[in-house]
Amino acid sequence: MDTLLLPEEDVKKLVSMDEAISAVESAFREKALGNVQMPPKVYLFYGNGDLRVMPCYIKTGEISSVKIVNSHPRNPEKGLPTVMAVIVLVDPETGFPKAIMGGTWITGIRTGPPALSQLNTSQGRTLG
């Protein structure tokens, strides 16, 4: 068995915004139904930022993942993004790492757009 390695550029080509929104909505639905194990984030605090580890298991999809994400506000001074992430997809039956993939783009799109898609735009014209 091989572990699939997906760099950030490939992830961007493979996952559309609509697919990301649909996946987030589905995950929230499964969580509401009690089909998700998602313990609180684990944090490591550094002097210049932090690291967060977020495991999750969706029973109905038979998929498990761990996202490792950082926040380092001064990274742009070094030519790096403030937030970067890696996602590991794990087979819950065997523990085998099915994929290791760039998670920065997914982290960026999985937060705002799904929430914005639920706004009732007929009630207002601006956000912010």
JOBEL-V255206 format. One record per backbone hydrogen bond with DSSP energy under -0.5 kcal/mol. NH is the residue of the N-H (numbers start at 0). CO is the residue of the C=O. Records with the same first field share a line. If there is no record, write none. Layout:
NH=CO, CO
This chain:
3=1, 97
5=3, 99
6=4
9=6
10=6
11=7
12=8
13=9
14=10
15=13
19=15
20=16
21=17
22=18
23=19
24=20
25=21
26=22
27=23
28=24
29=25
30=26
31=27
32=28
33=30
34=29
36=56
37=35
41=52
43=50
45=43, 48
48=45
49=70
50=43
51=68
52=41
53=66
55=64
56=36
57=62
58=34, 56
60=57
61=57, 58
62=57
63=89
64=55
65=87
66=53
67=85
68=51, 66
69=83
70=49
71=81
73=47
74=71
76=73
77=74
78=75
79=74
83=69
85=67
86=100
87=65
88=86, 98
89=63
90=95
91=89
94=90
97=88, 95
98=88
99=3
100=86
101=5
102=84
103=84
106=102
107=103
108=104
109=105
110=106
111=107
113=108
114=110
115=111
116=112
117=114
118=115
120=118
122=119
123=120
